[in-house]
């Protein structure tokens, strides 16, 4: 790193080192806190969807008890509201993180090929691992919420709905139609799902190949 002062003096060197360590740790703690917050919230939301699925399967429509159905519907509605709040809170984080990870993985991969036989490879590999880990955290938990929200409709269908009254069937139909619309965590046009991670890795490989081909062409012309 370049500093505007002379850090060769022992006291100045120690102060500079402590400042750098503090800056690095603060950056790590801030990033980890946001990532942990999202993963914990997404895990809790997925657990609540599992609870709704179990309650939906256990409804006995033959007894014509509409209270159980109303409770599950209200529970599902409240959870969808929570999912909307989670998405509004983390939409900017999802957008910038996945967008930057896609670009940085391309650049790191290109430098990794250029510095293959140098000690710099270890640093580049560690940076790529951190970037990929952050992307996995958001895409995995986003896919988890997406899949569990869709399973709610299947859970309702697995109950004995055919033994219920016409009124209960109509209410159940609207609930199934709403549950067939999955919960999608996204920022802008980027969705936090595992298919998005796959596209990121595929595009990164394509960008690296393109940059290497351009580098080869420039070297050949020289």
Backbone torsions as a table, in degrees:
resi	resn	phi	psi	omega
1	UNK	NA	154.1	178.8
2	UNK	-105.4	133.4	-178.3
3	UNK	-123.0	149.3	179.8
4	UNK	-77.9	2.4	-178.5
5	UNK	-130.1	165.7	178.3
6	UNK	-84.5	115.9	-177.3
7	UNK	-102.4	17.7	-179.4
8	UNK	-75.2	-25.7	177.8
9	UNK	-66.5	136.2	-176.1
10	UNK	-54.5	-44.4	-178.3
11	UNK	-66.3	-43.3	178.8
12	UNK	-66.6	-36.7	179.2
13	UNK	-63.4	-43.5	179.2
14	UNK	-64.1	-43.2	179.7
15	UNK	-63.3	-41.3	179.0
16	UNK	-66.2	-41.3	179.1
17	UNK	-63.2	-44.0	179.1
18	UNK	-64.4	-38.5	178.2
19	UNK	-63.3	-43.5	179.4
20	UNK	-64.7	-43.9	179.6
21	UNK	-62.0	-41.4	179.3
22	UNK	-65.1	-41.0	179.4
23	UNK	-64.6	-42.6	-179.7
24	UNK	-65.0	-45.2	-179.0
25	UNK	-66.0	-38.7	178.1
26	UNK	-63.2	-42.1	178.4
27	UNK	-62.9	-42.8	179.5
28	UNK	-64.8	-44.7	-177.7
29	UNK	-64.7	-39.6	179.9
30	UNK	-64.5	-46.3	179.6
31	UNK	-64.0	-43.7	-178.9
32	UNK	-64.7	-37.2	-179.7
33	UNK	-65.5	-42.1	179.1
34	UNK	-66.9	-45.3	179.7
35	UNK	-63.3	-41.0	178.7
36	UNK	-65.7	-39.9	178.5
37	UNK	-59.3	-46.8	-178.5
38	UNK	-65.7	-45.2	-178.0
39	UNK	-63.8	-39.5	179.3
40	UNK	-68.0	-42.7	178.3
41	UNK	-63.6	-44.2	179.9
42	UNK	-64.1	-39.0	178.2
43	UNK	-64.8	-42.5	177.8
44	UNK	-63.8	-40.0	178.2
45	UNK	-63.7	-43.1	178.1
46	UNK	-61.8	-38.5	178.0
47	UNK	-64.2	-42.1	178.5
48	UNK	-64.0	-37.2	175.5
49	UNK	-63.6	-36.8	176.0
50	UNK	-63.7	-40.3	178.1
51	UNK	-63.3	-42.7	178.1
52	UNK	-62.0	-39.7	178.1
53	UNK	-61.7	-44.4	179.5
54	UNK	-63.9	-41.4	179.9
55	UNK	-68.7	-36.4	179.0
56	UNK	-65.7	-39.9	179.5
57	UNK	-67.8	-30.0	-174.6
58	UNK	-87.5	-2.4	178.6
59	UNK	-67.9	128.7	178.4
60	UNK	-100.4	97.8	-176.5
61	UNK	-72.0	-17.5	-179.6
62	UNK	-69.3	-21.8	-179.6
63	UNK	-87.5	-3.6	177.6
64	UNK	56.5	39.1	177.4
65	UNK	-96.1	101.8	-177.5
66	UNK	-78.2	-17.8	-178.2
67	UNK	-63.3	-40.8	179.0
68	UNK	-62.3	-42.9	178.8
69	UNK	-65.4	-41.8	179.4
70	UNK	-63.8	-39.7	179.7
71	UNK	-63.8	-42.6	179.4
72	UNK	-67.0	-41.2	179.2
73	UNK	-63.4	-43.7	178.3
74	UNK	-64.5	-40.1	177.4
75	UNK	-61.2	-44.6	179.6
76	UNK	-64.6	-40.5	179.9
77	UNK	-64.2	-43.9	178.6
78	UNK	-63.5	-39.0	179.9
79	UNK	-67.8	-37.5	176.5
80	UNK	-64.1	-35.4	175.0
81	UNK	-64.0	-40.2	176.9
82	UNK	-63.2	-41.9	178.6
83	UNK	-61.8	-38.7	177.1
84	UNK	-63.5	-40.1	177.6
85	UNK	-66.5	-40.8	178.0
86	UNK	-61.4	-42.5	-179.8
87	UNK	-65.9	-39.9	179.8
88	UNK	-67.4	-31.5	-179.9
89	UNK	-73.7	-41.0	-171.9
90	UNK	-103.8	7.2	-175.8
91	UNK	-64.4	-39.9	179.2
92	UNK	-70.1	-38.8	177.3
93	UNK	-62.2	-44.0	179.7
94	UNK	-62.4	-43.7	-177.4
95	UNK	-64.0	-54.2	-174.9
96	UNK	-68.3	-37.9	-177.1
97	UNK	-67.8	-48.9	-178.6
98	UNK	-69.0	-35.2	177.6
99	UNK	-66.3	-46.9	179.8
100	UNK	-67.0	-38.4	178.1
101	UNK	-61.6	-39.4	178.9
102	UNK	-62.4	-43.5	-179.9
103	UNK	-71.5	-45.0	-177.0
104	UNK	-67.2	-35.7	177.0
105	UNK	-64.1	-35.6	176.4
106	UNK	-64.6	-47.5	-179.0
107	UNK	-66.3	-43.6	179.9
108	UNK	-64.4	-40.9	178.0
109	UNK	-62.8	-39.7	178.0
110	UNK	-64.8	-44.2	178.0
111	UNK	-67.9	-31.7	178.3
112	UNK	-61.7	-39.5	178.4
113	UNK	-70.3	-39.2	-178.2
114	UNK	-68.6	-37.5	-176.4
115	UNK	-107.1	39.4	-174.6
116	UNK	-58.8	-41.1	-173.6
117	UNK	-104.1	29.1	180.0
118	UNK	-123.7	161.4	178.0
119	UNK	-63.1	-15.6	-178.9
120	UNK	-66.8	-16.1	-178.9
121	UNK	-61.7	-37.3	-179.0
122	UNK	-62.7	-43.6	178.9
123	UNK	-64.6	-43.4	179.9
124	UNK	-65.5	-38.7	179.0
125	UNK	-65.1	-40.4	179.0
126	UNK	-67.0	-39.3	177.4
127	UNK	-64.6	-43.2	179.3
128	UNK	-63.9	-37.0	179.0
129	UNK	-64.1	-42.6	179.6
130	UNK	-65.5	-44.5	179.2
131	UNK	-61.5	-44.4	-178.8
132	UNK	-67.5	-36.6	179.0
133	UNK	-63.6	-42.3	177.6
134	UNK	-63.1	-42.4	179.1
135	UNK	-63.9	-38.1	179.5
136	UNK	-65.4	-39.9	-179.8
137	UNK	-57.5	-46.8	-176.4
138	UNK	-76.1	-42.5	-177.0
139	UNK	-71.4	-38.1	-179.8
140	UNK	-65.6	-49.8	-178.6
141	UNK	-69.3	-32.4	173.9
142	UNK	-63.2	-41.8	176.8
143	UNK	-66.8	-35.1	179.2
144	UNK	-62.6	-46.9	177.7
145	UNK	-64.5	-39.4	179.2
146	UNK	-60.1	-48.6	-176.4
147	UNK	-70.7	-42.3	-178.4
148	UNK	-67.6	-33.5	178.1
149	UNK	-67.7	-33.2	178.0
150	UNK	-72.4	-29.8	-178.8
151	UNK	-70.8	-13.0	177.8
152	UNK	-63.8	-42.2	179.0
153	UNK	-62.1	-41.7	177.9
154	UNK	-64.6	-36.2	-179.9
155	UNK	-64.8	-41.9	176.6
156	UNK	-62.5	-40.0	-178.0
157	UNK	-68.9	-25.4	-179.1
158	UNK	-79.6	-6.8	177.1
159	UNK	-80.5	176.9	178.5
160	UNK	-89.2	54.4	-177.6
161	UNK	-61.6	-26.9	-177.2
162	UNK	-68.2	-13.9	178.6
163	UNK	-95.5	0.3	-178.0
164	UNK	-85.6	171.7	178.5
165	UNK	-74.8	168.3	-179.1
166	UNK	-64.1	-37.3	178.8
167	UNK	-63.4	-44.2	179.3
168	UNK	-66.3	-36.3	179.0
169	UNK	-65.1	-39.4	178.8
170	UNK	-65.2	-43.4	178.4
171	UNK	-64.2	-40.5	180.0
172	UNK	-65.7	-35.4	179.3
173	UNK	-62.0	-45.5	178.5
174	UNK	-64.1	-37.1	179.2
175	UNK	-65.9	-41.4	179.2
176	UNK	-66.0	-41.0	178.7
177	UNK	-61.2	-39.8	178.4
178	UNK	-69.8	-37.7	-178.5
179	UNK	-70.5	-20.6	178.3
180	UNK	-75.6	-7.7	173.1
181	UNK	-93.9	106.8	-171.4
182	UNK	-71.6	159.8	172.9
183	UNK	-80.4	120.8	-177.1
184	UNK	-118.1	120.1	175.4
185	UNK	-92.8	115.7	-176.9
186	UNK	-148.7	158.0	173.7
187	UNK	-126.0	110.9	-175.1
188	UNK	68.4	-123.4	179.6
189	UNK	-98.7	5.7	-177.3
190	UNK	-103.0	122.6	177.9
191	UNK	-96.9	136.5	179.2
192	UNK	-86.1	77.6	179.0
193	UNK	-135.5	163.0	180.0
194	UNK	-64.2	-37.1	173.0
195	UNK	-58.0	-33.7	176.2
196	UNK	-64.9	-40.7	176.7
197	UNK	-62.1	-40.7	178.1
198	UNK	-62.5	-42.3	177.6
199	UNK	-63.9	-38.4	178.1
200	UNK	-60.8	-45.6	-179.1
201	UNK	-67.5	-39.3	178.0
202	UNK	-65.0	-43.2	179.3
203	UNK	-67.0	-35.0	177.5
204	UNK	-62.4	-44.9	177.1
205	UNK	-61.6	-39.3	179.0
206	UNK	-66.7	-41.3	179.4
207	UNK	-64.3	-40.9	179.5
208	UNK	-63.5	-43.5	178.5
209	UNK	-62.2	-41.0	179.9
210	UNK	-65.4	-44.5	-179.5
211	UNK	-65.0	-38.7	178.4
212	UNK	-66.4	-38.0	177.9
213	UNK	-66.8	-39.7	176.5
214	UNK	-64.9	-40.8	178.5
215	UNK	-63.4	-37.5	178.9
216	UNK	-67.8	-39.3	179.3
217	UNK	-65.5	-40.8	179.6
218	UNK	-65.5	-42.1	179.1
219	UNK	-63.8	-37.3	179.6
220	UNK	-67.9	-37.8	178.7
221	UNK	-68.0	-33.7	179.1
222	UNK	-72.6	NA	NA
